[in-house]
Amino acid sequence: MKYQWKTTLWKTTLYAVHLMLVAIVCFPLIFALVSSFRPLADVFRYVSPITWKTFFPVDFTWEAYNNLFALRGFGRVIFNTVYVTMMTVLFGVPINAMAAFALAKFIFKGRELLFLIVLFSFMIPFEIIAIPLYSIVNNLGWIDTYKGLIIPGIANGMVIFLFRQFFLDLPDSIIESARIDGASWLRIFFQIILPLSKPVTVSAALLTFIYQWESFMWPLIVTRSESLRVIQVSISYFTTEFATYWNEMFAASILAILPPIILILVLQRYFIEGIASTGSKEG
């Protein structure tokens, strides 16, 4: 009886802590969602004291969303973000996977050193390489172009690492059998290896998607015209010298977080499987 009481108390305390953490995490999101349907003058009117009006837009309006698309051209911003992100995923996943396959299954001089460089590539803060990367892109004439936004984001050390750790566990006999049957390396990779790598491929695609979707510093550096702005950069322009358009900023933020959240919720099973399957391999 005493043991059951302690167990019940422990579970109750644990659930209470979890609910408190959920409330802490969700409150800003709920506040942003509700505020996106308020007039600008009412955004902070009901913050203190906290009442039901804090979580419900009294004067419901679509003004912020209308302004985003009618006045600020947010449709173009969303197109840019989706296009840049999808192109990065489309080219980044197979290219990084091929690099990882070579590091995992090919024996060549300098392989370990090359893999060490890959590891360092995602440990170094982006701020350190921003200036030399800008110089390279500028010399190639890619400033203020889609190529300047997409190509530097294709190679991703973390994605290569995930694929390599997964490929290390694939039996070499599969590859050897295919080679004996006369299959080329490209055919082996795309028709045998990738179909066996669905969980880690989904994980890599999600990581690439989120990294590019949430990218701010590089798009800010490499683009100059409004026609190439992505969503994270566009949000920063809601603060002006004279005012901050909070309701529009919250509306844009809600639109910005919806795609990653939806993708993670839909693909979380594959994402977890992919991360788990690469966590215990040793090269």
Secondary structure, DSSP 8 states (H G I E B T S, - for coil): -HHHHHHHHHHHHHHHHHHHHHHHHHHHHHHHHHHTTS-GGGTTTTTTTT-GGGGS-TT---HHHHHHHHTS-HHHHHHHHHHHHHHHHHHHHHHHHHHHHHHHH---TTHHHHHHHHHHHTTS-HHHHHHHHHHHHHHTT-TTSHHHHHGGGT--HHHHHHHHHHHTTS-HHHHHHHHHTT--HHHHIIIIIGGGGHHHHHHHHHHHHHHHHT--HHHHHH--SGGG--HHHHHGGGB-SS-B-HHHHHHHHHHHHHHHHHHHHHHHHHHHHHHHHTSS---
